[in-house]
Amino acid sequence: MVATSIENNLLTYRGSNFLKQRLVLSTLSGKAVRITDIRSSDTDPGLRGYEISLIRLLDKITNGTKIEINQSGTSLYYRPGLLDGGVIQHNCSVERGIGYYLDALIALGPFSKVPLNATLKGVTSSKESPSVDYIKSSALQTLKKFLVVDDGLELKIKQRGLMPLGGGEVIFKCPVRKNIRAIQFDNPGMVKRIRGTVYASKVSPAFANRTIEAAKGVLLNFIPDIYLYSDQTKGKQAGNSPGFGVNLVAETTNGVFYSTDVTSNVVTKGENPSIPEDVGTSAAHKLLEEIYRGGCVDSSFQWLVALFMALSSKDVSKFLVGPYTAYTISFLQHLREFFSITFKLDNPKREHDDEDNDDDYLPGAKKVLMTCIGIGYVNMNKRTN
């Protein structure tokens, strides 16, 4: 739900929807938030374990943050402190993948006082959150476009860990910037190659091979330049639960990356065992859907582009994306409430188009050209040399 009141730099919300969006934007804007009626009508009311884990993570990377949670967990007050960054370690809740926490760090990392060096432990691949491989192949590529110089940006998988017990470990390093640049990017180019990683932990190597063959069987009908890598892990490197999955990445001639990820079912949760051929085929079809949606970023990280466009230098930014997701629409609404910024949205056409001909629109799904003038956000936390 949208903010119900804005008083004395305090935004008030009701409900549990988009909690992470509100906390991330609160941390960047310095505006406090109060969120009430968090699942108050549910049989199990209040904040979930993974949400509390996120709040603890934000507390670790900031200094002076004030957090108040009522006894039932149905009300949260969050007043952000200064973004410190630095070296941290965090045990993420296994209810969500590490990706749930990583994308918040990617949004906040460039604006910290000192470069962020975070070690996160938990689930590296899950259905509820983007996998670490997905974030590495998509979100980091998006961040690089705004940082220009990406020295110090790194995401390393030390151990894999699948649902339900996790056991994975990743290291994320992010440099700091005084400000980020405005960008104009409206031509995604053509897909030139597809790469991918098929990971298998505590299962037979045949699972990975069968997944690769199934995915290639679909993708070779689209493009010949395909290479899928098998990452078979055992022992401690494989985490605490068996499983497998695949991350596929399509790269275009203009440096755009479309990515998708599919992970095997968790049998201990009552789901049917996954068949490798089904996992590979599903991942290939999902990747082709992302390519069809088009734009210069895949659908999962449209919100990240919108954030960096809004915070960029006081210049015009333009970015072409595919059809908006519900998550992106909500994020644009929150950007307006926290930073008082709005976007101009257009449906672009080909050059030399005919205004009366619907066939002149760019191929694929309906695209959106986002345009805004950045607020010139300055990282006041960054140390001066």
N, C-alpha and C positions, 0 to 999 in steps of 0.2 A: 504494500500500500504506500501511497505517496506521503510526503511529510504533512502532518496535520497542523503544525505551527512552527514558526521560526521566531524565537525570542532570545535576545542577548547571546547571539551566536550559538544557539542550541536548536538542533533540529529534532523533532519528535516523530517517531514512526510507530506503527502498530503491525504486529505479525512477524513471522520468521522469514518471509521471503526476502531473498537477495541480501542477507545479513552481511556477507563478505563484501559486497559492493559498498555498502554503507560504511563499514569499518575502514576499508582501504581509502575511500574518499574523505572520510573524517580525518584520517591520519595525515593525508596530504594537504587538506584545506585548513586544518587546525580547528575546525568546528566540532563541538561536542555533539553527541547524539544520545537520545534516550529512546529505547525500543521497548514497548510494552506489549502485553497480550501475546507473548511468544508461545504458541501452541497451547494457549490457556484452556481451550475446549477439548484437547486431546485426552485420551486415557492416560498417556504418559506426557504430561505437560513440561514445558521449559526447554532450555537449551540442550542440544545433544552433545555427546562427548567430543565429536570432531569439531563442533563450534567452539566449545570451551578450549580445546587444544589450539585453535586458531587465535583466540584471544590471548592465550598465554604466549604464543609466538610473537604477536604484535607487541606485547609487553616487553619481551626480551630485546627486540630491536629498537625500542624507543626508551626515552629517559623522561621520567616525570609523568607518565600516563596514569590517569585515575580511572579505575574500573570498579563499578559497584553492581553486584548481582544479588537479587533478592533470594530468599531461602528456597523458593519453589523454582527458581530459574526462569520465571516468566517475564522478568523485567531486567533490562541491562542499561546501565549508564556508562558511556565511554567518552572520556575527555582526553584527547591525544597529547602526548608530550613531544619532545624533539626526536627526530629520527636519528638514531645513533649509528646503526649498522654494526660493523665490527665482526668479531669471531663469535659465533653462537653454535650451540648444539640443541637439537629439539627432537624429542620422540613424538612423532605424529600419531594421532589416533588411527587405528587400523580400520575404523568405520569408513574412512575415505582414503583415497590414494594420496601419495606425497604431492601429486600434481595439484591437489586442492589448495595446498599451502604454497607451492612453488609459484603459481601465477600471481599470488599476492606479493611475494618477494620480488618478482620481476617488475611489478608495477611500482614498488616502493624503493627498490635497491638504488637506482640512479640518483635519488634525492637524499641519500643518507649523509651523515657527517663524515664517515670513513668507509672505505670499500667493504662491502658485505662478503663475509666468508661463512656460509651456513652449512652445517652438516645435519641432514634430516634423515631420520630413521623411520621405517614403516613399510607401507605397501607401495611398490614402484609402479604397479599396473592394476587398475581396477575398472569396472564398468561405470562407476559413479563419478569418476574424475579423469581428466586427461592423464595419460601415462607420462612417465618421465621422458621416454623416447619421443612422444608426441610434442611435448613442450620444447625439447631440444631441437627438433626438426622444424617447428613452426613458430612458437612464441619467441624464441631467441633470435630467429631470423628477422622477425618483425622489430624487435628491440634494436638490432644492429642498424636498421635503416634510419632510426632516429638518433642514435649515438654517434654515427659517422665512423668514429674510431672505436673499435671494440676491444682494445687491449685490456686484458684482465677479466673479460667475460668468459665464463666457463661453467659447464654443467657435466659432471662426471658421475657415472654409475659405478659405485664400488661393489655393491652387492644387489642382486635382484631379490625381490620379495613379493609374492603374490598373495591374494586373499585366500583364506581369512586371517592367517597368522602373521603375515608380513615377513619381517626379518631383512628387508632391503635397506640400503644406505646410499645416499647420494650427497655430493658436495656441489654447492652452487656458489660461484664467485661473481660479483658484479661490481664494476667500477662506478665511481660517482661523477656527476657532471654538475656544473654550475647552472646550466640550462640545456635544453635540447632544441634541435633545429626544426623549423617548419619544413614540410615535405610536400611535394606534388608528384603523385604517382597514380596515373590513370590508364596505363597500358600494361596489362599482365604478360603479354607475349604469348607464345605457343609452347605447349609442353614438349620438352626435348628428351627427357629421360625420367625413369622411375627407379627409385632405389628403396630398399626396405630391410628391416631387421626382423627375423623370426626368432623369438626367444623361447626357450624351453627349460624349465627348472624341475628337477627331480622326476622327470618322465623320460621315456625312450627317445633317442635321437630321431627315430622314425617319425615321430609326431611333427617335428620341425620340417623334415624333408617332404612329408605329405602336404603340409600347409603351404610350403613354397610352390610345389607343383600345381596345386589348385589355384593359387593366386596368379601364377604366371599363365595358366591356361586361359584365364579371363583377360588379363592385361595385354597379352601378346596380340590380341585382336585389335588393340588400340595403338600400340607403339612397339617397335622392336627392341629399343634400348632399355633393357630391364636387367637389374641385378639385385637379387635378394640374398642377404647374408644370414647364416644360421648361427645363433648365439646359444650354445648349449652350456648350462652351468650345473655344477654338482657341489655337494657338500655345503660348506658354509656360504660359498658364493651364490648358492641357489635359494637362500632364505629358508623359511620354515614351512612352506606349503608347496605342493606340486601344482603344476599348471603350465600353460603355454599361451602364446599370443603373437601378434604380428603388427608391426608399424610400417606403413607404406608412405612414401614421399614422392610427389611428382614435382619436378623442377622445370620452370619455363625459361625461355630465351632471355627474359628480362629479370631473372633472379627472384621470381615469385615461387613460393613453396606451398603446395597443397598437401595436407597430411591427414592420415586417419589411423585409427587404432582399434583392434578387436582383441579381446582377452577371453580365454576359455571360461566356461561356467564353473561355479564353485559347488561341487557335489555335496559338500557338508551342509550347505544351505538348502538342500532339497532340489537343486536344479539337476537336470539331466546332463550326463557327461557330454562334453563337446566332441564333435568329430572334426579332425584336422581339416578335411576337405571343406567342411562347412565354414570353418573359421577363415580359411584362405579365400574362399569365394566371397564371403560376406565382406571381408576387408577390401577386396578388389572392387566390389560394387560400390562400397562407401566412398572409395577414392574417386571413382568415376563420377559419382554424384557431386563430390566437392569440385571436381574439374568443371562439371556442367554448371554449377552455381557460379563459378568464376569469381572475378574480382582480383584484387592484388593481395589478399590474405584469405585464409580459410575461415569458415564460419565460426569456429570456436574462439577465435581471437580478434573478431571485429571490435569488441569492447576495448581491447588493448590499444588498437589503432586510434579509436576515438579519444581515449585518455591522453595519449601522447600528442595528438593533434591539438587538443584543448590546452595542454600545458606548454606547448612549444612557444618559440619566440613570437613577438607581435608581428606576424606576417601571415599571408594567406597559405593555408594548407589545403590540399585536395587529395582525396584518396578514393579509389574505386573499390567497392565491395560488392559481394553478391547479395541476394535477398536477406534482409535483416532477420536475425533470430530474436526470439522473445527476450532472451537475456540481454542482447544489445539494445533493444528498445528501452528496456528498463534502465540500462546503464546511461543512456542519453538523457533520460528524465532525471536521474540522480546527478549527472553532471550539471544540469541546469540549476538544480537546487543547491548544490555545494559550491559551484563556481560561477553561477549566473552566465553561462555560456550556452548558445544555441548553434545548431548546424543548419546550413542550407542543403537540402536534399534534392537531387535531380536524377532523372532517368536518362542516361546518356545515349546518344545515337551514333551511328557511324558518320564519318565525314561525308559531306555532299548528300545528306539524307533528304528524303521527301517527307515533309511534316504530315502528309496525309496517308503515308504508307507505314503500317505497323511492322512490316518486315524489315524496316531500316534499323530497328533497335539492335543493339549488340547481340550476337548469338548466345545461346544458352538461356539460363534463367534471367529474369529481370534484374539488372544491375542498379546500384545506387551510387551516385557520385557525391561523397560527403565533402562539404566545403565549410571552413570556419577560419576565423582569425584567432590565433593563439593568445592566451592571456599573458604570455611572457613570464611564466612561473620561474622564479629564481630560487635555487637551492641555498637557503640561508644557513643550512646546517653544515655545508661543506667548509672544511678548513681552508684558509688561505695560505698559500706558500710564502 
